[in-house]
């Protein structure tokens, strides 16, 4: 049984069964003495001149409300991002009414809690202004004691246009400019987003639309109490190396009305329990407890390196007056270090993560907002993306600094482990001849590189801006630091590089002023808070950065892209991506990538047939990266003949295909270069210990660097990532006329004895022209090992019937006994556009139900070898066990795992199969 293929289908069927345990990673709490009244649900929404009035859900945003009530159509449809610009330029008012029982209202204190307001608002209760908000990323608490009425209470939230506010703040900042003023015209965005604490990409980005949202995007509730309420409950395990034991730092943040005493009982079942005295005085209070764990514990490891055990830590607080508070949180035991130290034979410093004392090569991608309208982001959407990452063998994701701090479920899923579930057929409605089935739910397990939400800009440092940022950072660190999956904090995205490499044409005389502001914001405030709140994780001021070298140079290095230090971002669209010698041999590659277009089935939801042309207004409008469409085609044309069908729709579909081929091949070559560089020092550069390609996901249906389309469909790149991120990988490269083959292993200690099996195939035949086998070699644990080397000229001579253009080289690793232990791989000896003998393969297929869990077997038949064989089932959600592959046999079987009920007939009717030779 192919558990990997089944895992997506499992999620939908088992969601109700396991989500409770997922949410257990967040705080579960109950308080005797605090009455909580939810104000979520239906509110009334009104624009500034009362011409638009409707009901609206809270949590929610104005755009979503207007769409659900039929005032607007899908904002993502065609050019609606421009047509609906008026929504973001208007001011809006949310209103609701509620009642509070008398016995509750008579309590000592009432607090109105807004978990998140987007963004600039003035809030009134019963006609009295109770507060204002200016930061999307903050929770706001407003005391309303004495303002609550017997019967109906009227709550209003007036929200100002974020675009107008940002413009006003920029205009008021007259002392010096704070660039950039506006995004590039190709992005069709709004200006001065750096003056507002809001998702920076909401004003537009080079992969997404401009939708400066307004709304109450998180929950609203009342908390009414006599004695106290708990604001936050955090748990941070720490390893005591002196005593070889673990402690858990437990912190309670409290709002106290009446001086109180009591006891706090902390316990981890089967491990330890401990009681602490509690004494509280009125006001905001922070209480810390060191909970000692004297028994051995199982360590939490990143995916692919061990298990992910989570323990329940329970907290019971009992006050002398009889009030109680009970909470529970999942805790995990692991250490994380960012190692920056000298490397023999290399100037500069290393840059790698050590988890539980072991060096870990980070393999993953960058995460952007899942949707422009955060209220439309569902648990399903997050889970599909995280499962996609896990299935591609990723162990790390970087939450990029131009979006949002993600929902709690995102971090909880990254903390968790796989679950074995036994289900009856009555639940699954499966085939009647089976009695039961055991399924592995492969929940994602990843390490999170967490940016703070600052990106590609300079920022003001006035008192009110700094104050709201400080509160934002404090709240977010307290919210997220209990998650073991969060392994590093980073202050911003690319802002050190922006100053160092002069993105904004700052004069030499002005530069010290901007460096001073940079240090004030990220070092003196954000870094200072993080170090106070969380001593268990490293903090980087920026990405890319030279790390401690940047600190020595005053926090802004002369060259933040220096491959001898820190992490790098690298993009080059016009250089030949097949030339691996052009890539920086960096310590850590935290951004790199190439664009492609999403599938026609994804685009068709927001377009019409007249848009399906690369020269259409739609194709130009959807592309937010300058010259992006031409860059894709020029890069593709270096190695492939571009599509030339006379059918416009077929040519469009084929062009989408060729951009995905180009993207997959380019990112594969670059990623394999970084993975084999982990053991190399060449001209003082190398020892690469991380690859996070840009980007995992999409925010809408458009061209981007993503490997997963909006909606969850995998591009060719994502299928290839399952191989190039394999725990054991074979890779081939041409260097100075020699064919070199490397074996890479993620294992910490296990050494593998392997041999390389190399075969050459002629493009016109299914039979190998010749084959070679290396001697047995031992792969370095946690390293890269050269296992095969031979001059290509000698290789071709020995084969006798091969030239660079007529043959392709395939290879894999096997054990000495012949068992395959790495994915199949291949290398072209010349560009496929020059391939001799490559013919149309005339692929046909059959589809059969595999007989279990919405799995289907697609059997392919072809007349000639085929390259980049791509299967697309349009709108049927699911994934293949392999795709975009090299087909060197007359028939081959592929498994499709559907994520919803379907049939072999539906798949047959919707399946499109394309190979490289089919597009010209």
C-alpha positions in Angstrom: 0.0 0.0 0.0 1.3 3.5 -0.9 0.7 5.4 2.4 2.1 8.6 0.9 -0.5 8.6 -1.8 -3.3 7.9 0.7 -2.4 10.6 3.2 -4.4 13.5 1.6 -7.6 11.4 1.2 -7.1 10.4 4.8 -7.1 13.9 6.0 -10.5 14.8 4.7 -12.1 11.6 6.0 -10.4 11.8 9.4 -10.5 15.5 10.0 -13.2 15.3 12.7 -11.3 12.5 14.4 -7.9 14.1 14.9 -8.3 17.9 14.8 -9.0 17.9 18.6 -5.5 16.5 19.2 -4.1 19.0 16.8 -5.6 21.9 18.6 -4.3 20.4 21.9 -0.9 21.9 20.9 -2.5 25.3 21.6 -3.6 26.2 25.1 -6.6 24.4 26.4 -8.0 26.3 29.3 -10.9 26.7 31.7 -11.5 29.3 34.3 -13.9 29.3 37.2 -14.6 33.0 37.9 -14.2 34.5 34.4 -17.3 34.9 32.2 -16.5 35.0 28.5 -19.1 36.3 26.0 -18.3 35.8 22.4 -19.2 38.7 20.1 -18.4 36.8 16.9 -21.1 36.3 14.3 -23.4 38.6 12.4 -22.6 42.3 12.5 -23.8 45.2 10.4 -21.4 46.8 7.9 -21.7 50.3 6.5 -19.5 52.4 4.2 -18.7 56.1 4.8 -21.7 57.6 3.0 -24.2 54.9 3.9 -24.7 53.9 0.3 -23.6 50.3 1.0 -25.2 48.5 4.0 -25.1 44.8 4.6 -24.6 42.1 7.2 -21.1 40.8 7.8 -19.4 38.0 9.6 -16.9 38.6 12.3 -14.1 37.4 12.1 -14.1 38.7 8.5 -13.2 41.5 6.2 -15.1 43.9 4.0 -14.2 42.3 0.7 -15.5 38.9 1.9 -18.7 40.3 3.2 -19.4 42.2 0.0 -18.8 39.1 -2.0 -21.0 36.8 0.2 -23.8 39.3 0.0 -23.6 39.6 -3.7 -22.4 43.2 -3.9 -19.3 42.1 -5.8 -18.1 39.0 -7.6 -14.9 37.0 -7.0 -12.2 39.7 -6.3 -9.7 37.3 -8.0 -11.6 37.2 -11.2 -9.8 38.7 -14.2 -9.2 42.4 -13.5 -11.3 42.8 -10.4 -8.3 43.7 -8.3 -8.4 47.1 -10.1 -12.2 47.2 -10.4 -12.7 46.8 -6.6 -10.0 49.3 -5.6 -12.8 51.6 -4.3 -13.4 49.2 -1.4 -10.0 49.8 0.1 -10.2 53.6 -0.4 -13.4 53.9 1.6 -13.9 53.9 5.3 -16.2 51.3 6.9 -18.1 50.8 10.2 -18.9 47.5 11.8 -21.8 47.6 14.4 -23.3 44.9 16.7 -25.5 44.8 19.7 -25.4 42.4 22.7 -26.7 42.0 26.2 -25.0 40.9 29.4 -26.8 39.2 32.2 -27.1 41.3 35.3 -25.2 38.9 37.6 -22.3 38.9 35.1 -22.3 42.7 34.6 -22.0 43.3 38.3 -18.6 41.8 38.5 -15.6 43.9 39.3 -14.0 44.3 35.9 -15.0 43.9 32.2 -12.6 43.9 29.4 -13.4 43.9 25.7 -10.9 41.9 23.7 -10.1 42.2 20.0 -7.8 39.5 18.9 -7.1 41.3 15.6 -8.4 44.4 13.8 -7.3 45.2 10.3 -6.0 47.8 10.8 -6.7 51.5 11.7 -9.9 51.8 13.8 -11.7 53.8 16.4 -13.9 51.7 18.7 -16.9 52.9 20.7 -19.2 51.2 23.2 -22.6 52.8 23.8 -21.5 56.0 22.3 -18.2 56.2 24.3 -14.9 55.9 22.5 -13.0 53.1 24.3 -9.9 52.9 22.2 -8.1 52.9 18.9 -6.1 50.3 16.9 -3.2 50.8 14.5 -1.6 47.4 14.2 -3.0 44.3 12.5 -0.7 42.0 14.4 -1.7 43.0 17.9 -4.4 41.9 20.3 -6.1 44.9 21.9 -7.8 44.8 25.4 -10.1 47.7 26.4 -11.5 48.0 29.8 -15.3 48.7 29.7 -16.1 48.4 33.4 -19.1 50.7 34.0 -20.0 51.1 30.4 -22.2 48.0 30.1 -25.9 48.6 30.1 -28.8 46.5 31.5 -30.2 45.5 28.1 -28.8 46.4 24.7 -25.2 47.4 24.3 -24.1 49.0 21.0 -20.5 48.3 19.8 -19.1 50.1 16.8 -15.8 49.7 15.1 -15.0 52.5 12.6 -12.2 51.4 10.2 -10.2 53.9 8.2 -8.8 53.2 4.7 -5.4 51.7 5.2 -4.3 53.4 1.9 -5.4 56.8 3.1 -3.8 56.3 6.5 -0.5 55.2 5.1 -0.5 58.2 2.7 -1.2 60.6 5.5 1.5 59.2 7.7 4.0 59.4 4.9 3.0 63.0 4.1 3.4 63.9 7.8 6.9 62.5 7.9 8.6 65.6 6.4 12.0 65.5 8.0 13.3 62.9 5.5 11.9 60.3 3.2 11.3 56.7 4.2 11.5 54.7 0.9 10.1 53.1 -1.1 7.2 55.4 -1.8 5.4 53.1 -4.1 5.7 49.6 -5.6 6.9 49.2 -9.2 4.1 50.1 -11.7 3.9 46.4 -12.8 2.6 45.5 -9.4 -0.5 47.8 -9.7 -0.3 48.4 -6.0 -0.7 51.1 -3.4 1.9 53.4 -1.8 3.6 53.8 1.6 2.7 50.4 3.1 5.8 50.7 5.3 4.0 53.4 7.3 1.3 51.0 8.5 1.6 47.8 10.6 -0.2 45.6 8.3 0.6 42.7 5.9 3.1 44.4 3.6 2.1 42.3 0.7 -1.5 43.5 1.0 -0.6 46.6 -0.9 0.8 44.3 -3.7 3.9 42.2 -4.4 5.6 40.7 -7.3 3.6 37.5 -6.9 0.3 38.9 -5.6 -2.5 41.4 -5.9 -3.2 44.7 -4.2 -6.1 44.1 -1.7 -5.5 46.5 1.3 -8.1 44.7 3.4 -10.2 46.2 6.2 -12.1 44.3 8.8 -12.2 42.6 12.2 -10.1 39.7 11.0 -9.9 37.8 14.3 -12.3 37.1 17.2 -14.0 39.6 19.6 -15.1 38.7 23.1 -15.9 40.1 26.6 -14.1 38.9 29.7 -15.8 39.8 32.9 -14.4 38.8 36.3 -13.9 39.6 40.0 -10.4 38.5 40.8 -8.2 37.9 37.8 -7.9 36.6 34.2 -5.0 34.9 32.6 -3.7 36.7 29.6 -1.1 34.2 28.5 0.4 30.9 29.5 3.7 29.9 28.0 6.0 26.8 28.3 9.6 26.8 27.2 11.7 23.7 27.9 15.4 24.4 28.6 18.3 21.9 28.9 20.5 22.2 32.0 23.8 20.9 30.7 25.4 21.2 34.1 23.0 18.6 35.5 22.1 16.8 32.3 18.4 17.4 32.9 15.5 19.4 31.6 13.6 22.3 33.1 10.4 23.9 31.7 10.1 27.6 32.2 6.4 28.3 32.7 5.1 31.8 32.6 1.7 33.2 33.5 0.7 36.7 32.5 -2.2 37.9 34.6 -4.6 40.8 34.9 -5.3 41.0 38.6 -8.2 43.0 40.3 -7.9 41.8 43.9 -4.8 40.7 45.8 -4.8 36.9 45.9 -2.9 33.9 47.1 -3.1 30.3 46.1 -1.3 27.3 44.7 -0.1 26.4 41.2 0.2 22.7 40.4 2.3 21.9 37.3 2.4 18.3 36.0 3.5 16.2 33.1 1.7 12.8 33.6 4.1 9.9 34.1 7.1 12.3 34.4 6.7 14.8 37.3 4.4 17.1 39.2 5.3 20.1 41.3 3.4 22.7 43.4 4.3 26.4 43.7 3.1 29.2 46.0 1.3 32.1 44.2 0.9 35.6 45.6 -0.6 38.3 43.4 -1.1 42.0 43.7 -3.5 44.1 41.7 -2.4 45.1 38.2 -0.6 43.4 35.3 1.4 40.5 36.7 4.0 38.1 35.3 4.7 35.0 37.3 7.5 32.5 36.4 8.0 29.0 37.6 10.9 26.6 36.9 9.4 23.1 36.5 12.1 20.5 37.0 11.9 17.3 35.0 14.2 14.8 36.7 13.4 11.8 34.5 14.6 11.1 31.0 12.5 12.4 28.1 12.3 11.6 24.5 13.6 14.4 22.2 11.7 16.2 19.5 13.4 16.0 16.1 12.7 17.6 12.8 11.0 15.5 10.1 13.3 12.8 8.8 15.7 12.9 11.8 13.7 11.1 14.5 10.4 11.2 16.3 8.3 14.2 17.5 7.0 13.3 20.9 4.8 15.9 22.5 4.0 15.8 26.3 1.0 17.3 28.0 1.9 19.9 30.6 -1.0 20.7 32.8 -1.4 23.7 35.0 -4.0 23.9 37.8 -4.3 27.2 39.7 -6.4 27.3 42.9 -6.9 30.5 44.7 -7.8 30.8 48.4 -11.2 32.3 47.5 -12.2 29.2 45.5 -11.5 30.4 42.0 -9.6 28.0 39.7 -7.9 28.2 36.4 -6.9 25.1 34.5 -4.8 25.0 31.3 -3.0 22.4 29.3 -0.3 22.8 26.6 1.8 20.4 24.5 5.5 20.7 25.2 8.5 19.1 23.4 12.1 18.8 24.5 14.7 19.9 22.0 17.6 22.3 21.8 18.5 24.6 18.9 21.7 26.4 18.1 22.8 28.5 15.2 26.5 27.7 14.7 28.6 30.5 13.3 32.3 29.4 13.8 35.5 29.2 11.8 35.8 26.6 9.1 39.2 25.0 8.2 40.5 26.2 4.8 37.8 28.8 4.5 37.6 32.5 5.4 34.4 33.6 7.1 32.2 31.5 9.4 29.8 28.5 9.2 26.1 29.0 9.3 24.1 26.0 10.3 21.5 24.7 12.7 22.3 22.2 15.4 19.2 20.4 16.9 19.8 18.4 20.0 23.5 18.6 19.4 23.3 17.3 15.8 23.9 19.4 12.6 20.7 19.5 10.5 20.6 20.4 6.8 17.5 22.4 6.4 15.5 21.4 3.3 12.4 23.4 2.4 10.8 26.5 1.0 9.4 29.9 1.8 5.8 30.3 3.0 3.7 33.4 1.9 0.1 34.3 2.9 -2.3 31.6 1.8 -4.9 34.1 0.7 -5.3 37.8 0.3 -8.3 37.6 2.6 -7.2 36.0 5.8 -10.7 35.2 7.0 -10.9 32.8 4.0 -7.9 30.7 5.1 -9.2 27.4 6.3 -7.6 24.6 8.3 -7.9 22.4 5.2 -5.9 24.9 3.1 -3.1 25.1 5.6 -3.1 21.3 6.1 -2.9 20.6 2.4 0.1 22.9 2.0 1.9 21.5 5.0 1.3 17.9 3.9 2.6 18.9 0.5 5.7 20.2 2.1 6.1 17.0 4.2 5.5 14.7 1.2 8.3 16.6 -0.6 10.7 15.6 2.2 10.9 19.1 3.5 11.9 19.7 7.1 11.8 23.5 7.2 9.7 26.4 6.1 10.5 30.1 6.4 7.5 32.3 7.3 8.3 35.3 5.1 8.3 38.8 6.6 6.0 40.5 4.2 2.9 38.5 5.2 1.3 37.6 8.5 2.2 35.7 11.6 0.4 32.5 10.8 -2.6 30.9 12.6 -2.0 28.7 15.6 -3.0 25.6 13.7 -0.1 26.2 11.3 2.5 26.0 14.1 0.6 23.1 15.9 0.6 21.0 12.8 4.3 21.6 12.4 4.8 20.4 16.0 2.9 17.2 15.6 3.6 13.6 14.7 2.0 10.9 12.5 -1.1 9.2 13.8 -2.0 5.6 13.2 -5.8 5.2 12.9 -7.9 2.2 12.4 -11.3 2.9 10.7 -14.3 0.8 9.9 -15.8 0.6 6.5 -19.0 2.2 7.7 -17.1 5.5 8.3 -15.2 5.4 5.0 -17.9 3.9 2.8 -15.2 1.9 1.1 -15.4 -1.3 -0.9 -17.8 -3.9 0.6 -15.3 -6.7 0.4 -12.9 -5.1 2.9 -13.4 -5.1 6.6 -11.0 -2.5 7.9 -8.0 -0.5 7.0 -5.1 0.9 8.9 -4.0 4.3 7.7 -1.0 6.5 8.4 -1.9 10.1 8.6 1.3 11.8 7.6 1.1 15.1 9.4 3.8 17.6 8.5 6.7 18.0 10.7 8.9 21.1 10.0 11.1 23.6 11.5 10.0 27.2 11.2 12.2 30.1 10.4 10.0 33.0 11.7 10.4 36.4 10.2 9.0 39.5 11.9 6.7 41.3 9.5 9.0 43.8 7.8 10.1 43.4 4.2 11.9 45.1 1.4 11.6 48.6 2.8 12.9 51.1 5.3 10.6 52.0 8.2 9.8 55.1 10.3 11.0 55.1 13.9 8.7 57.7 15.6 7.7 57.0 19.1 4.2 55.8 18.3 5.5 53.4 15.5 8.1 51.9 17.8 5.6 51.6 20.6 3.1 49.6 18.6 5.9 47.4 17.1 7.2 46.6 20.6 3.8 45.4 21.7 3.4 43.4 18.5 6.7 41.7 18.9 6.1 41.0 22.6 2.7 39.4 21.9 3.9 37.3 19.0 6.9 35.9 20.8 4.8 35.0 23.7 2.2 33.4 21.4 4.7 31.4 19.4 7.7 30.5 21.7 6.0 27.4 23.1 6.1 25.8 19.7 9.2 23.5 19.2 8.9 23.9 15.5 9.9 27.5 15.7 13.7 27.4 15.6 14.8 30.9 14.8 13.5 34.5 14.8 14.5 36.9 12.1 14.0 40.7 12.2 13.1 41.4 8.6 13.3 40.3 5.0 16.1 41.9 2.9 16.2 45.3 4.7 19.9 45.0 5.6 20.6 44.3 1.9 18.4 47.2 0.8 20.6 49.7 2.7 23.9 47.9 2.0 23.4 47.7 -1.8 21.5 51.0 -2.1 18.1 49.9 -3.4 16.7 53.3 -2.8 19.4 55.7 -4.1 20.4 57.0 -0.6 23.3 59.4 -0.7 26.5 58.7 1.2 25.7 61.7 3.5 22.2 60.3 4.3 23.2 56.7 4.9 24.2 57.0 8.6 20.7 58.3 9.3 19.1 55.2 7.8 21.5 52.9 9.4 20.7 54.5 12.8 17.0 54.0 12.2 17.6 50.4 11.1 19.6 49.7 14.3 17.0 51.4 16.4 14.1 49.4 15.1 15.6 45.9 14.7 18.4 45.8 17.2 17.5 48.2 20.1 13.8 47.3 20.1 12.9 44.0 18.3 16.1 42.1 19.2 16.0 43.5 22.7 12.5 42.2 23.3 13.2 38.8 21.7 16.2 38.2 23.9 14.3 39.2 27.0 11.3 37.0 26.1 13.0 33.9 24.6 16.5 32.8 25.4 16.1 29.4 23.8 16.3 30.4 20.1 18.8 32.3 17.9 17.8 35.7 16.5 19.0 37.1 13.2 18.5 40.8 12.5 17.8 40.2 8.8 17.8 37.8 5.9 20.0 37.7 4.0 22.7 38.7 6.5 26.3 37.9 7.4 25.2 37.1 10.9 27.8 37.9 13.5 29.9 39.5 10.9 27.1 42.0 10.2 27.0 42.7 13.9 30.7 43.5 13.9 30.2 45.9 11.0 27.5 47.8 12.8 24.6 45.6 11.8 24.7 46.5 8.2 27.4 44.6 6.4 29.2 45.9 3.4 28.1 42.9 1.5 25.2 41.0 3.1 25.3 38.5 0.2 28.9 37.4 1.0 28.8 33.6 0.6 31.5 33.2 3.4 28.9 34.2 6.0 25.3 33.8 7.0 22.5 33.2 4.4 22.0 34.4 0.9 19.2 35.2 -1.5 20.1 34.7 -5.1 18.1 35.3 -8.3 19.4 35.3 -11.9 16.9 35.0 -14.7 18.9 35.7 -17.8 21.9 33.5 -17.0 21.7 29.9 -18.1 20.3 28.0 -15.0 21.9 24.8 -16.2 25.3 26.4 -15.5 25.8 25.4 -11.9 29.1 27.2 -11.7 27.2 30.5 -11.7 25.5 29.8 -8.4 27.0 31.2 -5.1 28.6 28.5 -3.1 26.9 29.8 0.0 26.7 28.7 3.6 22.9 28.7 3.5 20.5 29.4 0.6 17.4 30.9 2.1 15.9 32.2 -1.2 16.3 31.3 -4.8 14.0 30.3 -7.6 12.4 30.8 -11.0 8.9 31.6 -12.1 6.3 29.5 -13.9 2.6 29.8 -14.7 0.0 27.7 -12.9 -2.1 25.1 -14.8 -5.0 26.1 -17.1 -7.5 24.5 -14.8 -6.3 26.8 -12.0 -6.3 29.9 -14.2 -9.7 29.1 -15.9 -11.5 29.8 -12.6 -10.6 33.5 -12.9 -10.4 34.0 -16.7 -12.2 33.5 -20.0 -11.0 31.8 -23.1 -10.0 35.1 -24.7 -7.4 35.5 -21.9 -5.6 32.3 -22.7 -2.8 33.7 -24.7 0.6 34.8 -23.5 0.2 38.1 -25.2 -3.3 38.8 -23.8 -4.1 41.7 -21.5 -4.9 39.1 -18.8 -1.5 37.5 -19.0 0.2 40.9 -18.8 -2.0 42.0 -15.9 -1.5 38.9 -13.9 2.3 39.1 -14.2 3.6 41.4 -11.4 7.3 40.8 -11.9 8.9 43.2 -14.4 9.5 41.3 -17.7 8.6 38.1 -16.0 6.8 36.4 -18.9 9.7 37.1 -21.3 12.2 35.9 -18.7 10.5 32.6 -18.4 10.4 32.1 -22.2 14.0 33.2 -22.7 15.2 30.9 -20.0 13.2 28.0 -21.5 14.3 28.7 -25.0 17.9 28.1 -24.0 17.2 24.4 -23.8 13.8 23.7 -25.3 12.0 24.4 -28.5 9.0 26.7 -27.6 5.5 25.5 -28.3 4.2 26.2 -31.8 0.7 24.7 -32.0 -1.7 26.5 -34.3 -4.5 26.0 -31.8 -4.3 29.0 -29.5 -5.7 27.2 -26.4 -3.3 24.3 -27.0 -0.4 26.6 -27.4 -1.3 28.4 -24.2 -1.5 25.1 -22.3 1.8 24.0 -23.8 3.4 27.3 -22.9 2.3 26.8 -19.3 3.8 23.3 -19.4 7.1 24.6 -20.8 7.4 27.2 -18.0 6.9 24.5 -15.4 9.5 22.3 -17.1 11.9 25.2 -17.0 11.2 26.0 -13.4 11.5 22.4 -12.2 14.8 21.8 -14.1 16.3 25.1 -12.9 15.5 24.7 -9.3 16.5 21.0 -9.3 20.0 21.9 -10.7 20.5 24.7 -8.1 19.2 22.6 -5.2 21.4 19.6 -6.1 24.3 22.0 -6.3 23.7 23.2 -2.8 23.1 19.8 -1.4 26.4 18.4 -2.7 28.2 21.5 -1.5 27.5 20.6 2.1 30.8 18.7 2.3 32.8 20.9 -0.1 35.1 23.9 0.4 36.1 25.2 -3.0 38.1 28.4 -3.2 37.2 29.0 0.4 33.4 28.7 -0.2 31.0 26.0 0.5 29.8 24.0 3.6 26.2 24.7 2.5 23.8 23.6 5.2 20.3 24.7 4.0 18.2 25.3 1.0 14.8 27.1 1.1 13.7 27.7 -2.4 11.3 30.6 -3.2 8.3 29.8 -2.8 6.0 27.0 -1.6 2.6 28.4 -2.1 0.5 31.0 -4.0 -1.8 33.8 -2.8 -3.9 33.8 -6.0 -4.0 32.3 -9.5 -1.1 33.9 -11.3 2.5 33.4 -12.4 4.9 33.1 -9.5 7.9 31.2 -8.1 5.7 28.7 -6.2 5.8 24.9 -6.4 2.1 24.6 -5.3 -0.6 26.5 -7.1 -3.4 28.4 -5.4 -5.9 25.7 -4.4 -3.2 23.1 -3.7 -2.4 21.6 -7.1 1.2 20.6 -7.5 3.4 22.1 -10.2 6.1 20.0 -11.7 8.6 21.5 -9.4 6.9 20.1 -6.3 6.9 16.6 -7.7 10.6 17.0 -8.4 11.2 18.3 -4.9 10.1 14.9 -3.5 13.3 13.5 -5.2 15.8 16.3 -4.9 15.0 16.5 -1.2 15.2 12.7 -0.7 17.1 11.7 2.4 19.5 9.8 0.2 20.1 11.3 -3.2 22.3 10.6 -6.2 23.1 13.5 -8.4 25.1 14.0 -11.6 27.1 16.9 -12.9 29.5 17.6 -15.7 32.7 19.3 -14.6 35.7 20.0 -16.9 34.6 17.2 -19.3 34.1 14.6 -16.6 30.8 13.1 -15.5 30.7 13.2 -11.7 28.1 11.4 -9.5 27.6 12.2 -5.9 25.7 10.5 -3.1 24.2 12.7 -0.4 22.9 11.5 2.9 21.0 13.3 5.6 21.8 10.6 8.2 23.6 11.7 11.3 25.5 8.4 11.9 24.4 5.6 9.6 26.9 5.0 6.9 25.7 3.4 3.6 27.7 1.2 1.4 26.5 2.0 -2.1 27.4 1.6 -5.7 26.3 3.8 -8.6 24.4 2.2 -11.5 24.8 4.3 -14.7 23.0 3.6 -17.9 22.9 5.4 -21.3 19.8 5.4 -23.4 19.4 6.4 -27.0 16.4 8.7 -27.6 15.0 6.3 -30.2 15.2 3.1 -28.2 13.9 1.6 -24.9 17.0 -0.6 -24.5 20.0 0.8 -22.7 22.9 1.3 -25.1 25.4 0.5 -22.3 25.7 0.5 -18.5 28.3 1.0 -15.9 28.6 0.2 -12.2 30.9 1.8 -9.8 32.9 0.1 -7.1 31.3 0.0 -3.6 31.7 3.3 -1.8 30.8 4.4 1.7 28.6 7.6 1.8 29.6 10.0 4.5 27.0 10.4 7.2 25.5 13.8 6.9 27.6 14.6 3.9 28.3 14.4 0.1 30.5 11.7 -1.4 31.8 11.3 -4.9 30.9 7.8 -6.0 31.5 7.8 -9.8 33.8 9.8 -12.1 34.5 9.2 -15.8 35.4 11.4 -18.8 32.3 11.9 -20.9 34.3 11.3 -24.0 35.4 7.9 -22.7 31.9 7.2 -21.6 30.5 7.8 -25.1 33.4 6.0 -26.8 32.8 2.9 -24.7 29.1 3.0 -25.5 29.9 3.1 -29.2 26.5 4.2 -30.3 26.0 7.4 -28.4 26.7 11.1 -28.8 25.9 14.0 -26.5 22.8 14.7 -28.6 21.5 11.2 -29.1 21.8 9.8 -25.6 20.7 10.6 -22.0 22.5 9.3 -18.9 20.4 7.8 -16.1 21.6 6.6 -12.7 20.7 5.7 -9.2 22.3 4.3 -6.0 21.9 0.7 -4.9 23.2 -1.4 -2.0 26.0 -3.9 -2.7 23.2 -6.5 -3.0 21.5 -4.5 -5.7 18.6 -2.9 -3.7 17.8 0.6 -5.0 18.3 3.2 -2.2 17.9 6.5 -4.0 15.4 7.9 -6.5 16.2 7.5 -10.2 18.0 10.6 -11.6 19.3 11.6 -15.0 21.5 14.2 -16.7 21.4 15.6 -20.2 24.7 15.8 -22.1 23.2 18.5 -24.3 20.1 20.7 -24.4 16.9 18.7 -25.2 16.3 21.3 -28.0 19.2 19.7 -29.8 18.3 16.1 -29.0 18.7 13.8 -32.0 16.2 11.0 -32.4 13.7 12.3 -29.9 10.3 11.5 -31.4 6.7 12.0 -30.5 6.0 9.2 -28.1 2.3 8.8 -28.9 1.3 8.2 -25.3 -2.0 6.4 -24.6 -3.3 5.4 -21.3 -5.8 3.4 -19.3 -7.2 4.2 -15.8 -8.3 1.6 -13.3 -9.6 1.8 -9.7 -6.8 0.5 -7.4 -9.5 -0.8 -5.2 -8.8 1.3 -2.1 -9.1 4.8 -0.7 -9.7 6.8 -3.9 -6.4 5.5 -5.5 -6.3 4.9 -9.2 -3.7 3.3 -11.4 -2.9 5.1 -14.7 -1.0 2.9 -17.1 0.9 4.7 -19.9 1.9 3.2 -23.2 4.3 4.9 -25.6 6.0 4.2 -28.9 9.3 6.0 -28.1 11.1 7.3 -25.0 9.5 10.4 -23.6 10.9 13.2 -21.4 9.1 15.4 -18.9 6.0 13.2 -19.1 3.3 15.3 -17.4 -0.2 14.1 -16.2 -2.9 16.7 -15.5 -6.4 15.8 -14.4 -7.7 19.4 -14.5 -9.9 20.1 -11.5 -9.9 16.7 -9.8 -7.9 17.4 -6.6 -5.2 14.9 -5.8 -1.6 14.0 -6.5 0.4 11.4 -8.5 3.1 9.4 -6.9 5.4 10.6 -9.7 5.0 13.2 -12.4 7.1 15.1 -14.9 9.2 12.0 -15.4 11.5 10.4 -17.9 9.8 7.4 -19.5 12.2 4.8 -20.9 9.9 1.8 -21.2 7.0 1.0 -23.4 4.6 1.0 -20.5 4.7 2.5 -17.1 2.2 2.7 -14.2 1.5 5.8 -12.1 -0.8 6.1 -9.1 -3.2 9.0 -8.6 -4.5 9.6 -5.1 -7.7 11.7 -5.2 -8.5 14.1 -2.4 -12.3 13.7 -3.0 -14.5 10.9 -4.3 -14.1 10.3 -8.0 -14.2 7.5 -10.6 -11.9 6.0 -13.2 -14.3 7.4 -15.8 -14.0 11.0 -14.5 -10.2 10.8 -14.5 -10.1 9.3 -18.0 -12.3 12.1 -19.3 -10.1 14.8 -17.7 -6.6 13.4 -18.0 -4.2 15.3 -20.3 -0.8 13.9 -20.9 2.1 16.0 -22.3 5.7 15.2 -23.1 8.4 17.6 -24.3 8.2 16.4 -27.9 4.4 16.9 -28.0 4.6 20.7 -27.8 6.5 21.3 -31.1 
